[in-house]
Amino acid sequence: MSQEELLLDSGQPNEDNRDRKGRSRIGLVVTGVVGGSLVALYAVAAPFVAPALRKVCLPFVPATTTQVENVLKALRARSGTLVDIGSGDGRIVIAAAKHGFRASGFELNPWLVWYSRYRAWREGVYRSTSFHISDLWKVSFAQYSNVVIFGVPQMMEKLELKLASELPSTAKVVACRFPFPTWIPESTAGEGIDTVWVYDAKTFKSHLPRRKLNSQHTSWQLFWQLL
Ligand SMILES: C[S@@+](CC[C@H](N)C(=O)[O-])C[C@H]1O[C@@H](n2cnc3c(N)ncnc32)[C@H](O)[C@@H]1O
């Protein structure tokens, strides 16, 4: 009997094969778990990191409790529709809905939108809230009579133009932490990082025609210069 036949007879190669198969199966499972975890981590983290890679970086920084209270204080005499632009985890929308507003949030990060919907459902205001996965620059806020924004200074000038051209003159806008650069607030609430500024659309919209007029005037001047 050859040495190989002897080994086969003793059953050793079969055990080795089983060991090898077992080890490669464990290897596959470990690779799958590690790979799956990395993909899941990327899927969750990417929407939070993405704002930092945009031209204007508007990261998720939730409003403080005092800030939310100041927003509600600023809008205490108001009712109707409200929108939080860049609604984060939905805390302002949910708090506003609890105070009787029909409140909506527009947010780029889908995880935050799903979490906001879940929170609204848990806190019993699912019917008076709505959350949209949208880019704030690609939607119109024309239907809202109360607007809340916790933005960054780099975006406020562009947002002034957008809101001034879209909102009805009955609207109020509340800016959290950073004021609008050229609008004049009718009031403020709170202090420090919790300050909020309240703007009346009638006032800031009255400046819009002049701006448009100025640009028309410039175009006409150019036209005459070209003749
Ligand atoms: C400073 S946080 C404010 C969150 C919330 N409004 C609050 O006060 O708790 C700004 C939010 O805007 C979102 N955001 C950034 N860029 C956006 C865009 N282009 N369109 C919509 N939301 C955006 C961010 O994901 C973030 O959740």
The ligand as an SDF file (V2000), in Angstrom:
LIG
                    3D

 27 29  0  0  0  0  0  0  0  0999 V2000
  -27.8360   74.4780   10.1950 C   0  0  0  0  0  0  0  0  0  0  0  0
  -28.8250   73.0010    9.8360 S   0  0  0  0  0  0  0  0  0  0  0  0
  -30.3870   73.5180   10.4590 C   0  0  0  0  0  0  0  0  0  0  0  0
  -31.2960   72.3640   10.8000 C   0  0  0  0  0  0  0  0  0  0  0  0
  -32.6860   72.7640   11.3230 C   0  0  0  0  0  0  0  0  0  0  0  0
  -33.3110   73.7920   10.5220 N   0  0  0  0  0  0  0  0  0  0  0  0
  -32.5980   73.2150   12.7450 C   0  0  0  0  0  0  0  0  0  0  0  0
  -32.6670   74.4450   12.9450 O   0  0  0  0  0  0  0  0  0  0  0  0
  -32.4600   72.3940   13.6470 O   0  0  0  0  0  0  0  0  0  0  0  0
  -28.9790   73.1700    8.0480 C   0  0  0  0  0  0  0  0  0  0  0  0
  -29.6310   71.9900    7.3490 C   0  0  0  0  0  0  0  0  0  0  0  0
  -29.7420   72.2830    5.9630 O   0  0  0  0  0  0  0  0  0  0  0  0
  -29.4990   71.1110    5.2080 C   0  0  0  0  0  0  0  0  0  0  0  0
  -29.0690   71.5040    3.8610 N   0  0  0  0  0  0  0  0  0  0  0  0
  -27.8260   71.8350    3.4220 C   0  0  0  0  0  0  0  0  0  0  0  0
  -27.8450   72.1810    2.1360 N   0  0  0  0  0  0  0  0  0  0  0  0
  -29.1410   72.0630    1.7340 C   0  0  0  0  0  0  0  0  0  0  0  0
  -29.8040   72.2780    0.4830 C   0  0  0  0  0  0  0  0  0  0  0  0
  -29.1380   72.7030   -0.5980 N   0  0  0  0  0  0  0  0  0  0  0  0
  -31.1310   72.0440    0.4140 N   0  0  0  0  0  0  0  0  0  0  0  0
  -31.8240   71.6330    1.4990 C   0  0  0  0  0  0  0  0  0  0  0  0
  -31.2550   71.4190    2.7110 N   0  0  0  0  0  0  0  0  0  0  0  0
  -29.9280   71.6310    2.8250 C   0  0  0  0  0  0  0  0  0  0  0  0
  -28.4210   70.3860    5.9900 C   0  0  0  0  0  0  0  0  0  0  0  0
  -28.4170   68.9980    5.6940 O   0  0  0  0  0  0  0  0  0  0  0  0
  -28.8470   70.6870    7.4330 C   0  0  0  0  0  0  0  0  0  0  0  0
  -29.6550   69.6860    7.9550 O   0  0  0  0  0  0  0  0  0  0  0  0
  1  2  1  0
  2  3  1  0
  2 10  1  0
  3  4  1  0
  4  5  1  0
  5  6  1  0
  5  7  1  0
  7  8  2  0
  7  9  1  0
 10 11  1  0
 11 12  1  0
 11 26  1  0
 12 13  1  0
 13 14  1  0
 13 24  1  0
 14 15  1  0
 14 23  1  0
 15 16  2  0
 16 17  1  0
 17 18  1  0
 17 23  2  0
 18 19  1  0
 18 20  2  0
 20 21  1  0
 21 22  2  0
 22 23  1  0
 24 25  1  0
 24 26  1  0
 26 27  1  0
M  CHG  2   2   1   9  -1
M  END
$$$$
